[in-house]
């Protein structure tokens, strides 16, 4: 999640707020998701993925290489529409 967020050059707080988290806890919650302290529920993950312009499958990839392939595929398929 951190790599995707940093690629868009947005803060943890901004990501959280755009995904519908309360502004007072957005930064802390995103930080905990990024560090693996907590896991977002599916609905929250869907909103985070939408903000990051990635499919939810990206976050379930077994390794970074597969995650990158998923991200690249989404980018290509969007261009063909």
Biopython code that builds the backbone (N, CA, C, O; Angstrom):
import numpy as np
from Bio.PDB.StructureBuilder import StructureBuilder

atoms = [
    (1, "UNK", "N", (0.831, -1.180, 0.000)),
    (1, "UNK", "CA", (0.000, 0.000, 0.000)),
    (1, "UNK", "C", (0.881, 1.251, 0.000)),
    (1, "UNK", "O", (0.595, 2.229, -0.691)),
    (2, "UNK", "N", (1.951, 1.199, 0.785)),
    (2, "UNK", "CA", (2.825, 2.369, 0.864)),
    (2, "UNK", "C", (3.377, 2.737, -0.509)),
    (2, "UNK", "O", (3.363, 3.908, -0.887)),
    (3, "UNK", "N", (3.862, 1.750, -1.258)),
    (3, "UNK", "CA", (4.443, 2.029, -2.574)),
    (3, "UNK", "C", (3.416, 2.667, -3.506)),
    (3, "UNK", "O", (3.725, 3.616, -4.225)),
    (4, "UNK", "N", (2.212, 2.148, -3.489)),
    (4, "UNK", "CA", (1.154, 2.696, -4.343)),
    (4, "UNK", "C", (0.808, 4.122, -3.933)),
    (4, "UNK", "O", (0.601, 4.987, -4.785)),
    (5, "UNK", "N", (0.747, 4.363, -2.634)),
    (5, "UNK", "CA", (0.428, 5.705, -2.128)),
    (5, "UNK", "C", (1.534, 6.689, -2.494)),
    (5, "UNK", "O", (1.265, 7.795, -2.963)),
    (6, "UNK", "N", (2.775, 6.275, -2.276)),
    (6, "UNK", "CA", (3.898, 7.162, -2.582)),
    (6, "UNK", "C", (4.013, 7.431, -4.082)),
    (6, "UNK", "O", (4.429, 8.516, -4.486)),
    (7, "UNK", "N", (3.647, 6.451, -4.908)),
    (7, "UNK", "CA", (3.677, 6.653, -6.362)),
    (7, "UNK", "C", (2.717, 7.760, -6.789)),
    (7, "UNK", "O", (2.956, 8.449, -7.781)),
    (8, "UNK", "N", (1.633, 7.927, -6.037)),
    (8, "UNK", "CA", (0.670, 9.000, -6.322)),
    (8, "UNK", "C", (1.007, 10.280, -5.567)),
    (8, "UNK", "O", (0.330, 11.297, -5.713)),
    (9, "UNK", "N", (2.068, 10.216, -4.754)),
    (9, "UNK", "CA", (2.537, 11.367, -3.981)),
    (9, "UNK", "C", (1.440, 11.945, -3.084)),
    (9, "UNK", "O", (1.205, 13.153, -3.072)),
    (10, "UNK", "N", (0.773, 11.058, -2.332)),
    (10, "UNK", "CA", (-0.227, 11.523, -1.375)),
    (10, "UNK", "C", (0.137, 11.018, 0.020)),
    (10, "UNK", "O", (0.757, 9.966, 0.173)),
    (11, "UNK", "N", (-0.249, 11.769, 1.004)),
    (11, "UNK", "CA", (0.057, 11.418, 2.391)),
    (11, "UNK", "C", (-0.880, 10.324, 2.891)),
    (11, "UNK", "O", (-1.914, 10.043, 2.285)),
    (12, "UNK", "N", (-0.497, 9.719, 4.003)),
    (12, "UNK", "CA", (-1.362, 8.724, 4.628)),
    (12, "UNK", "C", (-2.695, 9.363, 5.001)),
    (12, "UNK", "O", (-3.752, 8.764, 4.805)),
    (13, "UNK", "N", (-2.645, 10.557, 5.528)),
    (13, "UNK", "CA", (-3.868, 11.255, 5.942)),
    (13, "UNK", "C", (-4.787, 11.490, 4.746)),
    (13, "UNK", "O", (-5.988, 11.228, 4.815)),
    (14, "UNK", "N", (-4.219, 11.984, 3.658)),
    (14, "UNK", "CA", (-5.010, 12.257, 2.460)),
    (14, "UNK", "C", (-5.641, 10.983, 1.910)),
    (14, "UNK", "O", (-6.816, 10.977, 1.543)),
    (15, "UNK", "N", (-4.862, 9.906, 1.853)),
    (15, "UNK", "CA", (-5.402, 8.633, 1.378)),
    (15, "UNK", "C", (-6.574, 8.198, 2.244)),
    (15, "UNK", "O", (-7.627, 7.816, 1.732)),
    (16, "UNK", "N", (-6.388, 8.257, 3.550)),
    (16, "UNK", "CA", (-7.448, 7.843, 4.463)),
    (16, "UNK", "C", (-8.712, 8.669, 4.310)),
    (16, "UNK", "O", (-9.815, 8.125, 4.268)),
    (17, "UNK", "N", (-8.555, 9.964, 4.229)),
    (17, "UNK", "CA", (-9.720, 10.850, 4.102)),
    (17, "UNK", "C", (-10.440, 10.593, 2.778)),
    (17, "UNK", "O", (-11.668, 10.506, 2.748)),
    (18, "UNK", "N", (-9.681, 10.471, 1.682)),
    (18, "UNK", "CA", (-10.305, 10.207, 0.380)),
    (18, "UNK", "C", (-11.013, 8.860, 0.347)),
    (18, "UNK", "O", (-11.953, 8.661, -0.422)),
    (19, "UNK", "N", (-10.551, 7.930, 1.195)),
    (19, "UNK", "CA", (-11.176, 6.605, 1.259)),
    (19, "UNK", "C", (-12.328, 6.568, 2.258)),
    (19, "UNK", "O", (-12.923, 5.515, 2.487)),
    (20, "UNK", "N", (-12.638, 7.713, 2.849)),
    (20, "UNK", "CA", (-13.799, 7.780, 3.729)),
    (20, "UNK", "C", (-13.529, 7.555, 5.204)),
    (20, "UNK", "O", (-14.468, 7.417, 5.988)),
    (21, "UNK", "N", (-12.255, 7.516, 5.597)),
    (21, "UNK", "CA", (-11.934, 7.374, 7.015)),
    (21, "UNK", "C", (-12.099, 8.719, 7.712)),
    (21, "UNK", "O", (-11.963, 9.769, 7.085)),
    (22, "UNK", "N", (-12.385, 8.685, 8.981)),
    (22, "UNK", "CA", (-12.514, 9.906, 9.774)),
    (22, "UNK", "C", (-11.196, 10.677, 9.729)),
    (22, "UNK", "O", (-10.129, 10.092, 9.914)),
    (23, "UNK", "N", (-11.264, 11.976, 9.486)),
    (23, "UNK", "CA", (-10.056, 12.779, 9.312)),
    (23, "UNK", "C", (-9.141, 12.775, 10.532)),
    (23, "UNK", "O", (-7.937, 12.992, 10.397)),
    (24, "UNK", "N", (-9.687, 12.534, 11.714)),
    (24, "UNK", "CA", (-8.883, 12.570, 12.932)),
    (24, "UNK", "C", (-8.071, 11.291, 13.141)),
    (24, "UNK", "O", (-7.110, 11.292, 13.911)),
    (25, "UNK", "N", (-8.441, 10.213, 12.474)),
    (25, "UNK", "CA", (-7.712, 8.947, 12.631)),
    (25, "UNK", "C", (-7.171, 8.418, 11.303)),
    (25, "UNK", "O", (-6.553, 7.354, 11.270)),
    (26, "UNK", "N", (-7.393, 9.138, 10.223)),
    (26, "UNK", "CA", (-7.029, 8.655, 8.884)),
    (26, "UNK", "C", (-5.547, 8.299, 8.779)),
    (26, "UNK", "O", (-5.208, 7.217, 8.299)),
    (27, "UNK", "N", (-4.673, 9.180, 9.216)),
    (27, "UNK", "CA", (-3.238, 8.937, 9.112)),
    (27, "UNK", "C", (-2.813, 7.719, 9.922)),
    (27, "UNK", "O", (-2.056, 6.879, 9.436)),
    (28, "UNK", "N", (-3.297, 7.624, 11.146)),
    (28, "UNK", "CA", (-2.946, 6.503, 12.015)),
    (28, "UNK", "C", (-3.432, 5.180, 11.438)),
    (28, "UNK", "O", (-2.695, 4.194, 11.437)),
    (29, "UNK", "N", (-4.662, 5.154, 10.950)),
    (29, "UNK", "CA", (-5.210, 3.898, 10.410)),
    (29, "UNK", "C", (-4.458, 3.452, 9.167)),
    (29, "UNK", "O", (-4.131, 2.273, 9.032)),
    (30, "UNK", "N", (-4.179, 4.380, 8.258)),
    (30, "UNK", "CA", (-3.438, 4.013, 7.048)),
    (30, "UNK", "C", (-2.037, 3.531, 7.431)),
    (30, "UNK", "O", (-1.542, 2.560, 6.859)),
    (31, "UNK", "N", (-1.403, 4.190, 8.381)),
    (31, "UNK", "CA", (-0.091, 3.751, 8.842)),
    (31, "UNK", "C", (-0.153, 2.321, 9.368)),
    (31, "UNK", "O", (0.731, 1.515, 9.076)),
    (32, "UNK", "N", (-1.169, 2.005, 10.127)),
    (32, "UNK", "CA", (-1.314, 0.652, 10.677)),
    (32, "UNK", "C", (-1.599, -0.375, 9.591)),
    (32, "UNK", "O", (-1.182, -1.528, 9.700)),
    (33, "UNK", "N", (-2.311, 0.037, 8.541)),
    (33, "UNK", "CA", (-2.532, -0.869, 7.416)),
    (33, "UNK", "C", (-1.207, -1.115, 6.687)),
    (33, "UNK", "O", (-0.887, -2.250, 6.332)),
    (34, "UNK", "N", (-0.447, -0.045, 6.469)),
    (34, "UNK", "CA", (0.813, -0.162, 5.736)),
    (34, "UNK", "C", (1.852, -0.992, 6.490)),
    (34, "UNK", "O", (2.643, -1.703, 5.870)),
    (35, "UNK", "N", (1.855, -0.909, 7.797)),
    (35, "UNK", "CA", (2.844, -1.648, 8.590)),
    (35, "UNK", "C", (2.376, -3.041, 8.972)),
    (35, "UNK", "O", (3.135, -3.809, 9.564)),
    (36, "UNK", "N", (1.135, -3.378, 8.641)),
    (36, "UNK", "CA", (0.619, -4.708, 8.931)),
    (36, "UNK", "C", (0.114, -4.906, 10.341)),
    (36, "UNK", "O", (-0.188, -6.031, 10.740)),
    (37, "UNK", "N", (0.015, -3.824, 11.106)),
    (37, "UNK", "CA", (-0.511, -3.921, 12.471)),
    (37, "UNK", "C", (-1.985, -4.300, 12.431)),
    (37, "UNK", "O", (-2.454, -5.090, 13.250)),
    (38, "UNK", "N", (-2.710, -3.733, 11.476)),
    (38, "UNK", "CA", (-4.126, -4.038, 11.279)),
    (38, "UNK", "C", (-4.369, -4.312, 9.802)),
    (38, "UNK", "O", (-3.598, -3.878, 8.946)),
    (39, "UNK", "N", (-5.442, -5.033, 9.511)),
    (39, "UNK", "CA", (-5.872, -5.292, 8.140)),
    (39, "UNK", "C", (-7.210, -4.583, 7.920)),
    (39, "UNK", "O", (-8.116, -4.708, 8.744)),
    (40, "UNK", "N", (-7.342, -3.842, 6.819)),
    (40, "UNK", "CA", (-8.634, -3.202, 6.557)),
    (40, "UNK", "C", (-9.686, -4.246, 6.192)),
    (40, "UNK", "O", (-9.370, -5.285, 5.614)),
    (41, "UNK", "N", (-10.935, -3.957, 6.536)),
    (41, "UNK", "CA", (-12.006, -4.850, 6.093)),
    (41, "UNK", "C", (-12.174, -4.676, 4.583)),
    (41, "UNK", "O", (-11.629, -3.737, 4.002)),
    (42, "UNK", "N", (-12.918, -5.566, 3.956)),
    (42, "UNK", "CA", (-13.037, -5.557, 2.499)),
    (42, "UNK", "C", (-13.585, -4.237, 1.974)),
    (42, "UNK", "O", (-13.088, -3.719, 0.973)),
    (43, "UNK", "N", (-14.587, -3.691, 2.622)),
    (43, "UNK", "CA", (-15.181, -2.432, 2.160)),
    (43, "UNK", "C", (-14.155, -1.297, 2.213)),
    (43, "UNK", "O", (-14.057, -0.504, 1.277)),
    (44, "UNK", "N", (-13.402, -1.222, 3.290)),
    (44, "UNK", "CA", (-12.371, -0.189, 3.408)),
    (44, "UNK", "C", (-11.288, -0.410, 2.363)),
    (44, "UNK", "O", (-10.823, 0.546, 1.742)),
    (45, "UNK", "N", (-10.883, -1.657, 2.162)),
    (45, "UNK", "CA", (-9.859, -1.962, 1.166)),
    (45, "UNK", "C", (-10.335, -1.585, -0.234)),
    (45, "UNK", "O", (-9.543, -1.096, -1.041)),
    (46, "UNK", "N", (-11.593, -1.799, -0.530)),
    (46, "UNK", "CA", (-12.138, -1.414, -1.837)),
    (46, "UNK", "C", (-12.046, 0.099, -2.029)),
    (46, "UNK", "O", (-11.710, 0.569, -3.116)),
    (47, "UNK", "N", (-12.343, 0.854, -0.985)),
    (47, "UNK", "CA", (-12.259, 2.321, -1.088)),
    (47, "UNK", "C", (-10.807, 2.781, -1.219)),
    (47, "UNK", "O", (-10.510, 3.685, -2.000)),
    (48, "UNK", "N", (-9.905, 2.161, -0.457)),
    (48, "UNK", "CA", (-8.483, 2.501, -0.566)),
    (48, "UNK", "C", (-7.972, 2.179, -1.970)),
    (48, "UNK", "O", (-7.253, 2.979, -2.568)),
    (49, "UNK", "N", (-8.336, 1.025, -2.490)),
    (49, "UNK", "CA", (-7.915, 0.620, -3.833)),
    (49, "UNK", "C", (-8.426, 1.598, -4.888)),
    (49, "UNK", "O", (-7.704, 1.930, -5.828)),
    (50, "UNK", "N", (-9.653, 2.052, -4.736)),
    (50, "UNK", "CA", (-10.219, 3.008, -5.696)),
    (50, "UNK", "C", (-9.423, 4.309, -5.693)),
    (50, "UNK", "O", (-9.126, 4.860, -6.753)),
    (51, "UNK", "N", (-9.080, 4.797, -4.512)),
    (51, "UNK", "CA", (-8.292, 6.030, -4.417)),
    (51, "UNK", "C", (-6.919, 5.825, -5.054)),
    (51, "UNK", "O", (-6.407, 6.712, -5.738)),
    (52, "UNK", "N", (-6.331, 4.662, -4.828)),
    (52, "UNK", "CA", (-5.002, 4.367, -5.362)),
    (52, "UNK", "C", (-5.032, 3.917, -6.820)),
    (52, "UNK", "O", (-3.986, 3.684, -7.424)),
    (53, "UNK", "N", (-6.241, 3.796, -7.385)),
    (53, "UNK", "CA", (-6.429, 3.400, -8.791)),
    (53, "UNK", "C", (-5.841, 2.014, -9.069)),
    (53, "UNK", "O", (-5.178, 1.786, -10.080)),
    (54, "UNK", "N", (-6.110, 1.098, -8.132)),
    (54, "UNK", "CA", (-5.630, -0.274, -8.248)),
    (54, "UNK", "C", (-6.768, -1.244, -7.981)),
    (54, "UNK", "O", (-7.705, -0.913, -7.255)),
    (55, "UNK", "N", (-6.698, -2.441, -8.558)),
    (55, "UNK", "CA", (-7.705, -3.449, -8.221)),
    (55, "UNK", "C", (-7.421, -4.012, -6.827)),
    (55, "UNK", "O", (-6.277, -4.000, -6.372)),
    (56, "UNK", "N", (-8.435, -4.491, -6.169)),
    (56, "UNK", "CA", (-8.274, -5.077, -4.836)),
    (56, "UNK", "C", (-7.287, -6.244, -4.883)),
    (56, "UNK", "O", (-6.558, -6.475, -3.919)),
    (57, "UNK", "N", (-7.259, -6.973, -5.986)),
    (57, "UNK", "CA", (-6.351, -8.122, -6.117)),
    (57, "UNK", "C", (-4.892, -7.734, -5.890)),
    (57, "UNK", "O", (-4.098, -8.560, -5.439)),
    (58, "UNK", "N", (-4.535, -6.503, -6.193)),
    (58, "UNK", "CA", (-3.170, -6.008, -5.979)),
    (58, "UNK", "C", (-2.730, -6.233, -4.537)),
    (58, "UNK", "O", (-1.575, -6.575, -4.285)),
    (59, "UNK", "N", (-3.638, -6.044, -3.602)),
    (59, "UNK", "CA", (-3.299, -6.134, -2.183)),
    (59, "UNK", "C", (-3.249, -7.572, -1.669)),
    (59, "UNK", "O", (-2.798, -7.820, -0.551)),
    (60, "UNK", "N", (-3.709, -8.509, -2.481)),
    (60, "UNK", "CA", (-3.675, -9.919, -2.100)),
    (60, "UNK", "C", (-2.594, -10.698, -2.848)),
    (60, "UNK", "O", (-2.494, -11.916, -2.701)),
    (61, "UNK", "N", (-1.789, -10.005, -3.644)),
    (61, "UNK", "CA", (-0.734, -10.672, -4.407)),
    (61, "UNK", "C", (0.278, -11.308, -3.455)),
    (61, "UNK", "O", (0.606, -10.749, -2.409)),
    (62, "UNK", "N", (0.762, -12.481, -3.840)),
    (62, "UNK", "CA", (1.699, -13.221, -2.993)),
    (62, "UNK", "C", (3.068, -12.569, -2.906)),
    (62, "UNK", "O", (3.783, -12.764, -1.923)),
    (63, "UNK", "N", (3.443, -11.797, -3.919)),
    (63, "UNK", "CA", (4.747, -11.136, -3.882)),
    (63, "UNK", "C", (4.674, -9.828, -4.668)),
    (63, "UNK", "O", (3.690, -9.545, -5.351)),
    (64, "UNK", "N", (5.742, -9.039, -4.551)),
    (64, "UNK", "CA", (5.771, -7.724, -5.189)),
    (64, "UNK", "C", (5.720, -7.814, -6.711)),
    (64, "UNK", "O", (5.127, -6.956, -7.364)),
    (65, "UNK", "N", (6.338, -8.844, -7.276)),
    (65, "UNK", "CA", (6.337, -8.992, -8.732)),
    (65, "UNK", "C", (4.920, -9.212, -9.262)),
    (65, "UNK", "O", (4.523, -8.601, -10.254)),
    (66, "UNK", "N", (4.171, -10.072, -8.607)),
    (66, "UNK", "CA", (2.787, -10.310, -9.015)),
    (66, "UNK", "C", (1.944, -9.051, -8.819)),
    (66, "UNK", "O", (1.106, -8.727, -9.661)),
    (67, "UNK", "N", (2.160, -8.349, -7.722)),
    (67, "UNK", "CA", (1.423, -7.105, -7.481)),
    (67, "UNK", "C", (1.683, -6.110, -8.607)),
    (67, "UNK", "O", (0.762, -5.437, -9.071)),
    (68, "UNK", "N", (2.940, -6.018, -9.047)),
    (68, "UNK", "CA", (3.272, -5.094, -10.127)),
    (68, "UNK", "C", (2.615, -5.511, -11.438)),
    (68, "UNK", "O", (2.144, -4.661, -12.194)),
    (69, "UNK", "N", (2.580, -6.810, -11.712)),
    (69, "UNK", "CA", (1.905, -7.296, -12.922)),
    (69, "UNK", "C", (0.417, -6.945, -12.904)),
    (69, "UNK", "O", (-0.148, -6.556, -13.926)),
    (70, "UNK", "N", (-0.206, -7.084, -11.748)),
    (70, "UNK", "CA", (-1.628, -6.740, -11.611)),
    (70, "UNK", "C", (-1.829, -5.251, -11.864)),
    (70, "UNK", "O", (-2.748, -4.856, -12.582)),
    (71, "UNK", "N", (-0.969, -4.427, -11.273)),
    (71, "UNK", "CA", (-1.075, -2.976, -11.459)),
    (71, "UNK", "C", (-0.860, -2.603, -12.922)),
    (71, "UNK", "O", (-1.589, -1.776, -13.470)),
    (72, "UNK", "N", (0.144, -3.215, -13.553)),
    (72, "UNK", "CA", (0.426, -2.927, -14.961)),
    (72, "UNK", "C", (-0.740, -3.342, -15.854)),
    (72, "UNK", "O", (-1.105, -2.614, -16.776)),
    (73, "UNK", "N", (-1.322, -4.502, -15.585)),
    (73, "UNK", "CA", (-2.452, -4.982, -16.378)),
    (73, "UNK", "C", (-3.630, -4.019, -16.271)),
    (73, "UNK", "O", (-4.270, -3.713, -17.277)),
    (74, "UNK", "N", (-3.919, -3.545, -15.077)),
    (74, "UNK", "CA", (-5.027, -2.604, -14.906)),
    (74, "UNK", "C", (-4.766, -1.341, -15.720)),
    (74, "UNK", "O", (-5.676, -0.823, -16.368)),
    (75, "UNK", "N", (-3.547, -0.848, -15.693)),
    (75, "UNK", "CA", (-3.206, 0.351, -16.452)),
    (75, "UNK", "C", (-3.375, 0.164, -17.944)),
    (75, "UNK", "O", (-3.846, 1.067, -18.635)),
    (76, "UNK", "N", (-2.994, -1.005, -18.451)),
    (76, "UNK", "CA", (-3.131, -1.287, -19.877)),
    (76, "UNK", "C", (-4.580, -1.458, -20.291)),
    (76, "UNK", "O", (-4.995, -0.960, -21.337)),
    (77, "UNK", "N", (-5.353, -2.163, -19.468)),
    (77, "UNK", "CA", (-6.745, -2.413, -19.848)),
    (77, "UNK", "C", (-7.561, -1.130, -19.819)),
    (77, "UNK", "O", (-8.515, -0.989, -20.585)),
    (78, "UNK", "N", (-7.204, -0.193, -18.951)),
    (78, "UNK", "CA", (-7.905, 1.085, -18.908)),
    (78, "UNK", "C", (-7.656, 1.861, -20.193)),
    (78, "UNK", "O", (-8.562, 2.521, -20.702)),
    (79, "UNK", "N", (-6.437, 1.791, -20.724)),
    (79, "UNK", "CA", (-6.108, 2.507, -21.944)),
    (79, "UNK", "C", (-6.810, 1.956, -23.174)),
    (79, "UNK", "O", (-6.995, 2.689, -24.145)),
    (80, "UNK", "N", (-7.205, 0.691, -23.164)),
    (80, "UNK", "CA", (-7.853, 0.059, -24.314)),
    (80, "UNK", "C", (-9.352, 0.276, -24.343)),
    (80, "UNK", "O", (-9.997, -0.047, -25.340)),
    (81, "UNK", "N", (-9.919, 0.810, -23.282)),
    (81, "UNK", "CA", (-11.379, 0.993, -23.234)),
    (81, "UNK", "C", (-11.837, 2.138, -24.073)),
    (81, "UNK", "O", (-13.034, 2.418, -24.136)),
]
sb = StructureBuilder()
sb.init_structure("model")
sb.init_model(0)
sb.init_chain("A")
sb.init_seg("    ")
for serial, (resi, resn, name, xyz) in enumerate(atoms, 1):
    if name == "N":
        sb.init_residue(resn, " ", resi, " ")
    sb.init_atom(name, np.array(xyz, "f"), 0.0, 1.0, " ", f" {name:<3s}", serial, name[0])
structure = sb.get_structure()
